[in-house]
């Protein structure tokens, strides 16, 4: 018997969430280990099931795994505080290489396999202790979910953890054999998801529980991704090496058609799920866990136990939700003056606060210029730019105890609490911006335009140091009172993993790959559902004001008559920017080099507003991440066997 050995980032202690009775709350209690006997009890099966939800926290919202999903794509490069570390490594624009020892994708490996083994234990024992098929289907979903994430990231991975394929491991042997990509899909992912679609309920067992609609989304995504893998249009190598043939005898087109069919079944039979009325509502903190959310790694501000981490301080590890810190720049360095700038007394006019537009700055990642000039080129009709970024930083000094009624800002003009202290302009101004800071000391090399009290930065002046923050993932709490709250705590919002809206994208992409659509539900029709919603405004974040406008007609009219994969990928980025989808999208469609080989951004120093072009060295082997060094170190195998276990290019 063989066992895969995994080095658990949780230091051997899994946070087990024990479900009690039929309540809609997950009662959490620490548990160090799962045993075969434990799963032979009803309590053990319920405990294992609930622990599967908990494991999501260790992956989604973790900033280092997040880094591996975004940095190096067209959505993100390294930020001013991320140079020389893992963020610059994943950018592939310097001399540093991704290795088995420094890969942040390892977080997925270390956390997915323990959960897969838990799912194996539940599936093996649930029927014997009288657990319903619907509950077993939850375990099947999570086993398929983890294997789907793993196979996209690493290629073929082991189905046998030591006691046989898809069996709960009771072996102590320390060897492992990787299955091929087709074996992982056809033996694990597809069977589990098909069974989950059949057995899962329409409405979740608990708040945030897995459902039939969620299983359909992942089945459709798996079909779509496997279809691309079989087709392999750009001859990207796979590992372990195997022919690109399907054991069931189907070709890529069959899988694209199935992806479309399953996605449309979910759209036509949504259960309790639906699109939100506006894009703003999708990501508004006070509207978390809304009808568009199919799966999320949950957190709460009411209990450290239920949150999975401290409510007052985040260390950037464990189950903290701290991904958004990486794309948050140090806005707290902006300075205004208590007195006229002729004799200034400077103060930080935008304080660190636990609100969605601000939060904790780590400056590890930054958005390249193409995000603002190409991806979100339409900032007038399309609400998604305004619903994604913080582009106006407003004065909040009274919350920090500064009593001044007003401060002096750009052009020696007065600003009051709530006024914009800095604005990232939507377009390049006709009047040149003065970035010299010879008079008005902004503290961060910000610009000045005649007649404006706010500092400004144009799209061409966005740098690795100063850039719009990621409003959509920002902090939201209700316990700030009249102060700044707890901005140093990890985010207590759920980290969204799967949305109902993605079904439209999956179905549209399948049509672009040759699936025959239903009448009136082709790729353009489906994408226009999303684009029409993006044209509906009810709030203007930059202006901090109500904006009741419907620009759906303009959005639909601007959709090309014939859309292609490049356009679809751009739409996916507009819809899901910064949410961790991008590397997987570019790898699935084999467009990473085409889309992200070069980018432009200004430098990491104060006052640097001169754009430069950077080139990434994206090799074919980068389409898979390396097997973690900790995995290799913990296996009792010869050096030659370990070399054969590793993905090529990382040896």
GITANOR-V107638 format. One record per backbone hydrogen bond with DSSP energy under -0.5 kcal/mol. NH is the residue of the N-H (numbers start at 1). CO is the residue of the C=O. Records with the same first field share a line. If there is no record, write none. Layout:
NH=CO + CO
This chain:
4=161
5=3
6=4
8=6
11=8
13=10
14=12 + 31
16=14
18=16 + 27
19=17
20=25
23=20
27=18 + 25
28=26
29=16
31=14
39=35
40=37
41=38
45=41
46=42
47=43
48=44
49=45
50=46
51=47
52=48 + 49
53=49 + 50
54=50
55=51
56=52 + 53
57=54
58=55
59=56
60=56
61=59
62=59
66=62
67=63
68=64
69=65 + 66
70=66 + 67
71=67
72=76
73=70 + 76
76=70 + 73
77=366
79=364
80=464
81=363
82=79 + 363
85=82
88=82
89=85
90=86
91=87
92=88 + 89
93=88
103=99
106=103
107=104
108=105
109=105
110=106
111=107
112=108
113=109
115=111
116=112
117=113
118=114
119=115
120=116
121=117
122=118
123=119
124=120
125=121
126=122
129=125 + 126
130=127
131=126
136=132
137=133
138=134 + 135
139=135
140=136
141=137
142=138
143=139
144=140
145=141
146=142
147=143
148=144
149=145
150=146
151=147
152=148
153=149
154=150
155=150 + 151
156=239
161=159 + 164
166=159
167=164
179=157
184=180
185=181
186=182
187=183
188=183 + 184
189=184
190=185
192=188
193=189
194=190
195=191
196=192
197=193
198=194
199=195
200=196
207=24
209=206
212=201
215=211
216=212
217=213
218=214
219=215
220=216
221=217
222=218
223=219
224=220
225=221
226=222
227=223
228=224
229=225
230=226
231=227
232=228
235=232
245=243
246=250
249=246
254=251
255=251
256=252
257=253
258=254
259=255
260=256
261=257
262=258
263=259
264=260
265=261
266=262
267=263
268=264
269=265
270=267
273=270
274=291
279=533 + 536
282=278 + 279
283=279 + 280
284=280
287=284
288=285
293=290
294=292 + 498
295=498
297=495
298=296
307=303
308=304
309=304
314=488
320=317
322=61 + 320
323=61
325=322
326=323
327=324
328=325
329=327
331=329
333=330
334=331
335=442
336=347
337=408
338=345
343=340
344=341
347=336
349=334 + 347
350=334
351=349
354=484
355=353
358=355
359=353
362=325 + 328
363=325 + 328
364=326
365=326
366=77
369=600
371=368
372=368 + 369
373=369
374=370
375=370
376=371
377=374
379=377
383=381 + 534
385=382
387=383
388=385
389=385
390=469
391=389
393=422
394=392
395=419
396=349
397=349
399=396
400=397
401=398
402=397
403=401
407=415
408=337
409=413
410=453
412=409
413=410
415=407
417=405
418=395
419=416
421=393
422=393
423=455
424=391
425=423 + 457
434=448
435=433
441=439
442=440
447=456
448=434
452=449
455=421
456=447
457=423
461=458
462=459
463=466
464=602 + 603
465=603
469=390
471=388 + 469
472=388
473=470
474=471
475=355
483=480
485=480
489=486
491=321
495=297
496=494
497=295
498=295
500=292
502=499
503=500
504=501
505=501
506=502
507=503
508=504
509=505
510=506
511=507
512=508
513=509
514=511
515=510
517=515
521=518
526=522
527=523
528=524
529=525 + 526
530=526
531=527
532=528
533=529
534=530
535=531 + 532
536=533
537=535 + 549
540=545
541=539
544=540
545=540
547=538
549=537 + 547
551=535 + 549
555=551
556=552
557=553
558=554
559=556
563=561
568=564
569=565
570=566
571=567
572=568
573=569
574=570
575=571
576=572
577=573
579=576
583=69
585=581
586=582
587=583
588=584
589=585
590=587
591=586
592=586
595=591
596=592
597=593
599=614
601=612
602=462
607=444
608=605
609=607
611=609
612=601
614=599
616=597
617=92
618=616
619=617
622=619
623=620
624=621
625=153
629=100
631=628
632=628
633=629
634=630
635=632
636=174
637=635
642=638
643=639
644=640
645=641
646=642
650=647
